[in-house]
Amino acid sequence: MLSETTFADYQAQSANASFSDWLVLSAGASWLNAINHPFTQAVGDDTISDADYARYLLEDYSFIKDLASSLGYLVAKAPTMEAKGVLAAFLAQLTSSENDYFIRSFAALGIDEQTYQGAGQGEVTRATAATLLSAAGKAKYEDGLACLLCAEWVYREWCTREARKPRPERFYLAEWIELHDNPAFLRFVDWLRAEVDRVGAILPEWRQREVRERFVRMCELEAAFFSAVSPEAQA
C-alpha cells in the first residue's frame, strides 16, 4: 500500500531524510519485491534456466531501445551541462559496451540476429517502456529522472547483493551482475539519487506526490517484469 506520509512529514521525522529515501519508503513492498525477486537470486545462484534467461534478455533488449530514447529526452531536458554530460555518458555506455554484452550473450544462447532484432515486447515490457517514455518524453525532467532512478537503483541493489556470492560460471550471468556492480555504475546511481534529491526537495507537495506515484509504478513494473519473463522463478 502506498505510504501517505508526505515528504515534509518524513523530513520532520528524520534528520537526514532525502527525497529518494522517501520514494523508497513510499514504494514499500513494491520496492522489496523488485530487489528481492526470486529471479534476481537465481541469476546470482547460477540456477536460472537458459530458457528463462534467454526470454529475459530478449525482453530486456527490446526495453533497452526505449531506455535509450528516454535518456535522449532527459539529456535534452537536463537543466545543466553537468547533468547533460552524465546522462549522455550513460547513454553512450548503454549503446556500446552494454549492447556488446547482449550481442555476445545472444550468440552464446543460440539466438540469431533476426530473432533479437525483431523481438516484440510482452505486456509488462510494453507497460514499463510506456511508463518510462511518457515520464521522460511528455512530462517534466523530474518525472523521467525518478523513473530512471527506480530502474537503475533496483539493478544496483540486487546486483551488488548477488556479487557477494561466488561468480556464476555462465559468463552472461556473471557479466550482467558486473555491469551493475562496478564503480562507474555505482557512481551513476549515486548521481541519480543526488539529482532526484535536489530537484524533488524543492517541488510543491502536489508535484512531489506525482513524482512519487511514477517511482512506485516503476517499482511495481520491475517486479512484474521479472515474474513475466521467468515462470520458474515467481515471487
N, C-alpha and C positions, 0 to 999 in steps of 0.2 A: 504493500500500500504506500502511495506517495506521501512522504512526510509533509505536514502542513507548516512546519517551522520555517519562518521567514529567515532570510539571510541576516537581517538586523537582529532578530532574536538569537540566532546562532552566534553572532559576534558578541552579543551581550553575555552569553553563557560561556564562551570560550575565548580566552585571552589572545591566543594565536590563530584564531579562526581565519580560514581563507575561503574564497568563493568556490574553488574547486573541491575543497573538503566538504562544503555544504552541498554541492552537487552529488557527491558520492553518498552522503548521509541521506539525501532526498531519494536517491535511487534504491537504497535499502537492499532488499532481497534480490532485485533485478541485477544489481552490481555483483553481488556474491555469486549468483547463478552464472553470470558470464565468466568471471575469472576462475571459478572452481568447476566449470563444466567437466563431466567425465571425459569428453573428447580431448580436452587440454591435457588431462592427466595421462590418457592413453598415448598421446604423442610423446610425452616425456618418458613414459614407461617402455616405449617401443613396442606397444601391444596393439596399436591401431592397425586394422587390416589395410592392405594396399587398395582394396576396392573402395573403402570409406575415404582413405586419404586422397585417392585419385578424384573421387567425387568432390571432395572439399577443394582441392586445387583448381578444378575446372570452374567451380562456382566462384572461388575467390579471385581467379584470374579475370573472370568477366566483371567482377566488382572493382578490381584494381583499375580498370579502364575508367570507370566512373569516379573513382577516388582521384585519379589524375586530373580529370576535368574539374572536380570540386576544388582541388588545390589551385588550379588556374584561376578560378573565380576568387579564391581567397587572396592569392597574390595580387590580383587587381584591386581588391578592396582593402588590403592591409594599409593602415594609416601611416606607417613609417617605412623608410628604406631598410632598416634593420629587419623588420617583420617580413617585408617582401623578400629579403635575401634568405632568411631562414626557411621560409615556406618554399621558395624556389629551389633551394638546395635539396630539400626533402623530395620535391617533385623530380629533380634530376636523378636522385638515388633510386626513386621508385621506378623510373623508366629505364634505368641502366642495370645496376647490379641486382636489384630485386627481380627485374624482368628476366635477367640471365638465369637466376635461380629457377624460375618457373620453367624456362625452356629446357634446362638440363634435367629437371625433375620429371617433366612430361616424357622426355626421352627414356629415362630410366624406368618409368612406369608403363612404357609401351603405348603412349598416347601420341598420335601423329598430329602434325601442324593443322591439318584441315579440321580435326576434331576440336582442338583447344582454341583455334581462332574463330570457329563458328559456333562454339557452345553457347546455348541460351541460358538465361537466368531462371532459377527456380523462384517460387513465390516469395520466399523470405528474402532472397538476394535482391529481387526487384524492389521489395519494400525498403530494404536497407539502403540501396543505392538511391532510391527516390527521396528518402528522408535526408540523406546527406546532400544530394544535388539541390534539393529545394532550399535547404538551410543555407548552403554556400552560394547558390546562384540567385535565388529570389528574395531571400531575407537579408539580414544585416551581417556584418563581419562577425560579431559575437555569436550569432546563431550557428554559422558554419563552423566557427572555431570550437564551440562546445561539442558539436557532433564529432569533429575530427579528434578532439581530445579524448572523447569516450572510446572511439575506435582504436586509437593508438595506445592509450593507457591500459585498456583491457589486455592488449597483447603484451605490453611491458610487464604487467602483474603476473600473468600466468607463465610467460616465458622465463622471467627471472627465477620464478619458483622452480620450474622444471629443469632449469640449467644446473640446479644443485644436485640433480640426480646423475647417475652415470650416463655418459653420452650415448644416445641411440646409435645402433650400428648402421641403420639405413641413413645415408647422407642427407636425404631430403627431409628427414625428421630433425636430424641434428642441426643442419644449416638453417632450418626455419626458426628454431629456437635461438640460434646465434644471431640471426638477423634482427631479433627483437631483444637481445641481451648483449649489447655491445656499447662501448662508451658513447659513440655518436648517436645511437638511437635513444639511449637513456638521457643524454643532454637535450635531444629534441623534445622528448616528452616533458622534461623539466621546464623547457622554454614554453611549451604549450600551456602547462599549468600556470606558469607565471603570467603569461599573456592573458589567459582567461581570468585569472585573479585580478589583473589590472583593469581590464575592461568591464568585468562583471560587477566589481565592487561599487562602481560609480553609476550603474544603471538605476533607473527608478524601479520601485518594487514590482510593478506590473510587468516590466520587461525582464526582471530577474526571474520571475515565475515562468515566463515564456521560454527563456533560455534553459531553465531547469527542466521543463517538460521535454524539450528536444534532447537533452542529455539522457534523461530517464528512458525515453523512447529508444534511443540508440542502445542503451544497456539491454533492454528487452529484446531487441532485434539481434544483438550479438549472441545471446544465449540461444535464441530460436534458430539462428544460422547454424550453430554447432549441432543442434539436435536434428535439423533438416538434412544435413549432409552426412550424418553419421548415425544410422539407425542402430548400430551395435553399441553406441555409447550415449545413452539417453540420460538426461538429468533426472 
